[in-house]
Amino acid sequence: MLNLRTHLQDATNAWKERLSCSAPDCDGQRRLWGRISKGAGSARVHGRRFCFPLCFEQELHRRFEIRAPTSRRSRPPHRVPLGLLMLSRGELSHEQLRRALEAQRQSGSGRIGEWIKKLEYAQEQQITAALAAQWSCPVLRKLPASPAECAVPFQLLRRFQMAPVYFSRNTRVVHIAFAADIEYRALLAIEEILECKAEPCMADATSLTSMLAQIEEQGRGTDQLFQNVRGAEEMTRIASGYAAKLGADDVRVAGCGEYIWVRMQGRKDASNLLFTQRTSELAQSFHWRSQSMVLPAMPA
C-alpha cells in the first residue's frame, strides 16, 4: 500500500510539474484540471517550464529580443601582433616581417600569418605555435581522425572556423580547435546551449579545414537555417511551430555573432535552428538598444 501511495504521489507531482508555469502573470495553476482536460502541456525554456504555447511563446519572444546579433569580434586586451611575436621568438627577421606586411598591404586582404606562410618565411607549425602563444591557449599538434560528437551546427563551425575535437560526457567539457582568432562569443554560446564547458585550443589551418570538410560531408539533417527573418515575432512563430512538431521538452536560446541559435530537445530527437535578421531589422534593433541604454542626465 505504501509503495502504491508513493507511486501515485510521484505521478501527481510529475503532472503538476509538467503543467506548472514560470510566467509571473500566468493563471494556469489555478485552472489545473481545465488544462489537463484540454490536453494542454508545457515546455521548458532554459530549464524553466512555461505553458505551451502562450507563455512559452512570450518567453521565447523576450529572449529573442534581448539576443542582439553582432558581427564584432571578441579580442583579448593587450594582444601582441603576430608578426612582432614571431620576431621576438626569433622566427622572423625584420626584413622578412617588413616584406610580409608590405605584401599584405598591397594585396589588401589576408592575415599576416597567411602571408608569412605564403612567402615561406616560416612553417605552418611555427605560425600555429605563435598564434597559440598570442591567444594563451594550448596547441593541438595533431587533430583526431574524426571530429567529436557535438551538437554545434555546421554553419557556426564554418562561420567561426572552429571544430569540436574532444568531448567528455562525464565532465561535460568540449575542446574546440581554432586556426586563427579564438571566437569567445561562439564558446559562450556553446556553453549556454549545451550546458558544458568549452575549452579553446589552436590547430593547423590545413588540418582544421580538412576536418570541417569531413563534418560537412557527414551532414546534419536536423539543423535548419532561416535567413533574413523579420525580427522576434517571426522567429517566435517559427520556433514555436518546430517545438510543437518535435514535441520539444527543453529549448535554449543564445546569440552567436550575427546568428541566433535555438536548440530544441524533444522526447526522442533534437534539432538546431539558426536565425539571421534582415539588415534593416538589425539596424532598427541596434538603434533601439542604443537609445534604451542612454542614461538620463543628472540634475544640476
GUVEX-503511 format. One line per field, with one value per residue (C-alpha): residue in one letter; chain; residue number from 1; x negated, y negated, z. Coordinates in nm, 3 decimals. Example, Ala and Ser with C-alpha at 12.3 -4.5 7.8 and 13.67 -1.06 7.14 Angstrom:
BEGIN
aa = (A; S)
ch = (A; A)
i = (1; 2)
c1 = (-1.230; -1.367)
c2 = (0.450; 0.106)
c3 = (0.780; 0.714)
This chain:
BEGIN
aa = (M; L; N; L; R; T; H; L; Q; D; A; T; N; A; W; K; E; R; L; S; C; S; A; P; D; C; D; G; Q; R; R; L; W; G; R; I; S; K; G; A; G; S; A; R; V; H; G; R; R; F; C; F; P; L; C; F; E; Q; E; L; H; R; R; F; E; I; R; A; P; T; S; R; R; S; R; P; P; H; R; V; P; L; G; L; L; M; L; S; R; G; E; L; S; H; E; Q; L; R; R; A; L; E; A; Q; R; Q; S; G; S; G; R; I; G; E; W; I; K; K; L; E; Y; A; Q; E; Q; Q; I; T; A; A; L; A; A; Q; W; S; C; P; V; L; R; K; L; P; A; S; P; A; E; C; A; V; P; F; Q; L; L; R; R; F; Q; M; A; P; V; Y; F; S; R; N; T; R; V; V; H; I; A; F; A; A; D; I; E; Y; R; A; L; L; A; I; E; E; I; L; E; C; K; A; E; P; C; M; A; D; A; T; S; L; T; S; M; L; A; Q; I; E; E; Q; G; R; G; T; D; Q; L; F; Q; N; V; R; G; A; E; E; M; T; R; I; A; S; G; Y; A; A; K; L; G; A; D; D; V; R; V; A; G; C; G; E; Y; I; W; V; R; M; Q; G; R; K; D; A; S; N; L; L; F; T; Q; R; T; S; E; L; A; Q; S; F; H; W; R; S; Q; S; M; V; L; P; A; M; P; A)
ch = (A; A; A; A; A; A; A; A; A; A; A; A; A; A; A; A; A; A; A; A; A; A; A; A; A; A; A; A; A; A; A; A; A; A; A; A; A; A; A; A; A; A; A; A; A; A; A; A; A; A; A; A; A; A; A; A; A; A; A; A; A; A; A; A; A; A; A; A; A; A; A; A; A; A; A; A; A; A; A; A; A; A; A; A; A; A; A; A; A; A; A; A; A; A; A; A; A; A; A; A; A; A; A; A; A; A; A; A; A; A; A; A; A; A; A; A; A; A; A; A; A; A; A; A; A; A; A; A; A; A; A; A; A; A; A; A; A; A; A; A; A; A; A; A; A; A; A; A; A; A; A; A; A; A; A; A; A; A; A; A; A; A; A; A; A; A; A; A; A; A; A; A; A; A; A; A; A; A; A; A; A; A; A; A; A; A; A; A; A; A; A; A; A; A; A; A; A; A; A; A; A; A; A; A; A; A; A; A; A; A; A; A; A; A; A; A; A; A; A; A; A; A; A; A; A; A; A; A; A; A; A; A; A; A; A; A; A; A; A; A; A; A; A; A; A; A; A; A; A; A; A; A; A; A; A; A; A; A; A; A; A; A; A; A; A; A; A; A; A; A; A; A; A; A; A; A; A; A; A; A; A; A; A; A; A; A; A; A; A; A; A; A; A; A; A; A; A; A; A; A)
i = (1; 2; 3; 4; 5; 6; 7; 8; 9; 10; 11; 12; 13; 14; 15; 16; 17; 18; 19; 20; 21; 22; 23; 24; 25; 26; 27; 28; 29; 30; 31; 32; 33; 34; 35; 36; 37; 38; 39; 40; 41; 42; 43; 44; 45; 46; 47; 48; 49; 50; 51; 52; 53; 54; 55; 56; 57; 58; 59; 60; 61; 62; 63; 64; 65; 66; 67; 68; 69; 70; 71; 72; 73; 74; 75; 76; 77; 78; 79; 80; 81; 82; 83; 84; 85; 86; 87; 88; 89; 90; 91; 92; 93; 94; 95; 96; 97; 98; 99; 100; 101; 102; 103; 104; 105; 106; 107; 108; 109; 110; 111; 112; 113; 114; 115; 116; 117; 118; 119; 120; 121; 122; 123; 124; 125; 126; 127; 128; 129; 130; 131; 132; 133; 134; 135; 136; 137; 138; 139; 140; 141; 142; 143; 144; 145; 146; 147; 148; 149; 150; 151; 152; 153; 154; 155; 156; 157; 158; 159; 160; 161; 162; 163; 164; 165; 166; 167; 168; 169; 170; 171; 172; 173; 174; 175; 176; 177; 178; 179; 180; 181; 182; 183; 184; 185; 186; 187; 188; 189; 190; 191; 192; 193; 194; 195; 196; 197; 198; 199; 200; 201; 202; 203; 204; 205; 206; 207; 208; 209; 210; 211; 212; 213; 214; 215; 216; 217; 218; 219; 220; 221; 222; 223; 224; 225; 226; 227; 228; 229; 230; 231; 232; 233; 234; 235; 236; 237; 238; 239; 240; 241; 242; 243; 244; 245; 246; 247; 248; 249; 250; 251; 252; 253; 254; 255; 256; 257; 258; 259; 260; 261; 262; 263; 264; 265; 266; 267; 268; 269; 270; 271; 272; 273; 274; 275; 276; 277; 278; 279; 280; 281; 282; 283; 284; 285; 286; 287; 288; 289; 290; 291; 292; 293; 294; 295; 296; 297; 298; 299; 300)
c1 = (0.000; -0.284; -0.452; -0.124; -0.083; -0.441; -0.390; -0.065; -0.229; -0.525; -0.289; -0.084; -0.396; -0.521; -0.190; -0.192; -0.548; -0.472; -0.165; -0.333; -0.433; -0.713; -0.545; -0.464; -0.132; -0.007; 0.309; 0.267; 0.204; 0.546; 0.718; 0.506; 0.788; 0.913; 0.570; 0.548; 0.890; 0.786; 0.465; 0.252; -0.110; -0.426; -0.782; -1.098; -1.300; -1.647; -1.518; -1.206; -0.862; -0.607; -0.253; -0.254; -0.204; -0.109; -0.358; -0.620; -0.599; -0.608; -0.929; -1.086; -0.993; -1.153; -1.475; -1.488; -1.458; -1.750; -1.977; -2.127; -2.321; -2.660; -2.944; -3.203; -3.485; -3.595; -3.968; -4.175; -4.324; -4.693; -4.729; -5.079; -5.064; -5.156; -5.443; -5.607; -5.557; -5.731; -6.004; -6.065; -6.075; -6.349; -6.128; -6.128; -6.381; -6.298; -6.329; -6.101; -5.836; -5.858; -5.813; -5.521; -5.346; -5.407; -5.263; -4.958; -4.913; -4.943; -4.702; -4.451; -4.347; -4.473; -4.613; -4.977; -5.024; -4.896; -5.145; -5.432; -5.348; -5.294; -5.633; -5.786; -5.936; -5.803; -5.633; -5.268; -5.354; -5.556; -5.270; -5.025; -5.250; -5.285; -4.906; -4.862; -5.106; -4.924; -4.589; -4.733; -4.591; -4.741; -4.846; -4.691; -4.974; -4.753; -4.377; -4.187; -4.083; -3.721; -3.553; -3.392; -3.020; -2.890; -2.561; -2.708; -2.552; -2.790; -2.700; -2.853; -3.160; -3.222; -3.145; -3.390; -3.642; -3.634; -3.586; -3.496; -3.787; -3.718; -3.403; -3.373; -3.017; -3.125; -3.286; -3.079; -3.388; -3.422; -3.752; -3.714; -4.003; -4.065; -4.319; -4.322; -4.116; -3.956; -3.590; -3.487; -3.131; -3.098; -3.243; -2.998; -2.706; -2.819; -2.838; -2.493; -2.321; -2.489; -2.536; -2.902; -3.248; -3.406; -3.786; -3.975; -4.291; -4.490; -4.543; -4.700; -4.476; -4.526; -4.414; -4.118; -3.999; -4.014; -3.809; -3.544; -3.516; -3.466; -3.191; -3.018; -3.028; -2.864; -2.587; -2.321; -1.962; -1.819; -1.989; -1.771; -1.889; -1.643; -1.793; -1.665; -1.383; -1.180; -1.255; -1.149; -0.788; -0.881; -1.149; -0.899; -0.640; -0.890; -1.043; -0.702; -0.596; -0.909; -0.864; -0.510; -0.620; -0.916; -0.733; -1.012; -1.057; -1.352; -1.451; -1.762; -1.846; -2.181; -2.325; -2.633; -2.769; -2.512; -2.324; -2.063; -2.096; -1.796; -1.833; -1.526; -1.540; -1.240; -1.141; -1.339; -1.522; -1.687; -1.704; -1.905; -1.753; -1.969; -1.826; -1.973; -1.781; -1.724; -1.973; -1.700; -1.557; -1.904; -1.974; -1.647; -1.728; -2.069; -1.914; -1.651; -1.913; -2.144; -1.854; -1.747; -2.100; -2.126; -2.122; -1.911; -2.102; -2.179; -2.018; -2.248)
c2 = (0.000; -0.235; -0.171; -0.240; -0.570; -0.662; -0.590; -0.787; -1.080; -1.073; -1.063; -1.352; -1.559; -1.485; -1.604; -1.918; -1.993; -1.939; -2.164; -2.435; -2.770; -3.010; -3.313; -3.561; -3.667; -3.316; -3.189; -2.837; -2.681; -2.795; -2.602; -2.290; -2.046; -2.252; -2.242; -1.864; -1.812; -2.022; -1.825; -2.133; -2.091; -2.287; -2.314; -2.426; -2.727; -2.717; -2.476; -2.671; -2.545; -2.755; -2.689; -2.585; -2.772; -3.112; -3.163; -2.959; -3.193; -3.501; -3.378; -3.293; -3.637; -3.801; -3.605; -3.675; -4.048; -4.056; -3.845; -4.123; -3.981; -4.141; -4.089; -4.237; -4.000; -3.950; -4.008; -3.984; -4.309; -4.389; -4.127; -4.131; -4.136; -3.801; -3.940; -4.109; -3.796; -3.578; -3.840; -3.831; -3.450; -3.462; -3.301; -3.607; -3.873; -4.243; -4.233; -3.929; -4.091; -4.415; -4.226; -4.024; -4.340; -4.510; -4.213; -4.215; -4.591; -4.571; -4.279; -4.440; -4.102; -3.801; -3.760; -3.828; -3.462; -3.359; -3.590; -3.468; -3.112; -3.205; -3.378; -3.068; -3.267; -3.016; -2.677; -2.633; -2.467; -2.773; -3.007; -2.787; -2.784; -3.163; -3.203; -2.979; -3.196; -3.507; -3.374; -3.199; -2.858; -2.511; -2.378; -2.059; -1.908; -1.655; -1.650; -1.326; -1.113; -1.223; -1.521; -1.487; -1.417; -1.761; -1.934; -2.260; -2.341; -2.320; -2.674; -2.805; -2.582; -2.709; -3.071; -3.087; -2.838; -2.602; -2.231; -2.014; -1.778; -1.617; -1.592; -1.428; -1.342; -1.273; -1.610; -1.799; -1.957; -2.011; -2.115; -2.345; -2.388; -2.716; -2.805; -3.186; -3.405; -3.236; -3.333; -3.370; -3.468; -3.126; -2.949; -3.128; -3.030; -2.665; -2.668; -2.826; -2.598; -2.266; -2.326; -2.236; -2.392; -2.493; -2.499; -2.651; -2.518; -2.603; -2.373; -2.399; -2.566; -2.280; -2.017; -2.224; -2.286; -1.913; -1.837; -2.093; -1.933; -1.596; -1.741; -1.898; -1.569; -1.388; -1.650; -1.707; -1.671; -1.830; -2.170; -2.442; -2.785; -3.075; -3.382; -3.739; -3.687; -3.994; -4.003; -3.844; -3.786; -3.576; -3.386; -3.308; -3.182; -2.954; -2.824; -2.754; -2.558; -2.343; -2.293; -2.164; -1.936; -1.799; -1.771; -1.977; -1.945; -2.184; -2.484; -2.701; -3.027; -3.203; -3.480; -3.383; -3.666; -3.756; -3.433; -3.344; -2.977; -2.780; -2.419; -2.206; -1.878; -1.656; -1.329; -1.134; -1.380; -1.721; -1.999; -2.319; -2.634; -2.925; -3.268; -3.575; -3.901; -4.132; -4.418; -4.678; -4.488; -4.451; -4.822; -4.906; -4.664; -4.823; -5.174; -5.076; -4.923; -5.224; -5.455; -5.238; -5.236; -5.619; -5.728; -6.029; -6.345; -6.412; -6.723; -7.022)
c3 = (0.000; 0.087; -0.250; -0.430; -0.245; -0.328; -0.697; -0.703; -0.526; -0.768; -1.066; -0.926; -0.864; -1.217; -1.365; -1.151; -1.253; -1.620; -1.604; -1.397; -1.545; -1.453; -1.611; -1.332; -1.490; -1.575; -1.401; -1.538; -1.199; -1.074; -1.354; -1.350; -1.418; -1.710; -1.869; -1.820; -1.980; -2.282; -2.326; -2.259; -2.162; -2.110; -2.235; -2.062; -2.172; -2.017; -1.753; -1.653; -1.750; -1.937; -2.058; -2.422; -2.641; -2.493; -2.207; -2.393; -2.692; -2.471; -2.307; -2.644; -2.778; -2.474; -2.521; -2.894; -2.826; -2.581; -2.806; -3.017; -3.313; -3.378; -3.621; -3.387; -3.292; -2.934; -2.895; -2.579; -2.445; -2.499; -2.773; -2.925; -3.309; -3.459; -3.667; -3.368; -3.160; -3.417; -3.449; -3.073; -3.085; -3.349; -3.614; -3.843; -3.935; -3.951; -4.329; -4.361; -4.143; -4.344; -4.672; -4.537; -4.413; -4.746; -4.938; -4.712; -4.763; -5.141; -5.159; -4.927; -4.788; -4.597; -4.248; -4.174; -4.081; -4.423; -4.595; -4.378; -4.483; -4.849; -4.864; -4.697; -4.411; -4.155; -4.145; -4.061; -3.730; -3.624; -3.710; -3.519; -3.212; -3.227; -3.255; -2.950; -2.756; -2.878; -2.752; -2.442; -2.528; -2.589; -2.929; -3.061; -3.261; -3.437; -3.481; -3.418; -3.714; -3.673; -3.501; -3.162; -3.144; -3.064; -3.135; -3.268; -3.609; -3.905; -4.014; -3.690; -3.720; -4.072; -3.988; -3.698; -3.843; -3.547; -3.492; -3.188; -3.132; -2.793; -2.583; -2.242; -2.145; -1.787; -1.722; -1.981; -2.136; -2.511; -2.668; -2.969; -3.214; -3.397; -3.664; -3.631; -3.394; -3.097; -3.102; -2.739; -2.836; -3.003; -2.698; -2.469; -2.693; -2.690; -2.312; -2.278; -2.528; -2.449; -2.075; -2.086; -2.055; -2.388; -2.389; -2.687; -2.847; -3.160; -3.461; -3.806; -4.063; -4.310; -4.059; -3.942; -4.299; -4.364; -4.052; -4.146; -4.489; -4.316; -4.095; -4.395; -4.582; -4.291; -4.282; -4.018; -4.128; -3.810; -3.849; -4.002; -4.119; -4.152; -4.315; -4.320; -4.070; -3.976; -3.607; -3.280; -3.389; -3.690; -3.501; -3.226; -3.475; -3.650; -3.327; -3.171; -3.479; -3.463; -3.089; -3.144; -3.428; -3.234; -2.904; -2.751; -2.378; -2.341; -2.554; -2.521; -2.699; -2.742; -2.956; -3.158; -3.369; -3.634; -3.561; -3.301; -3.213; -3.084; -2.972; -2.908; -2.723; -2.790; -2.631; -2.892; -3.118; -3.101; -3.356; -3.410; -3.557; -3.672; -3.744; -3.913; -3.927; -4.220; -4.239; -4.186; -3.888; -3.738; -3.776; -3.603; -3.322; -3.267; -3.276; -3.019; -2.792; -2.817; -2.729; -2.438; -2.297; -2.284; -1.920; -1.819; -1.745; -1.382; -1.237; -1.194)
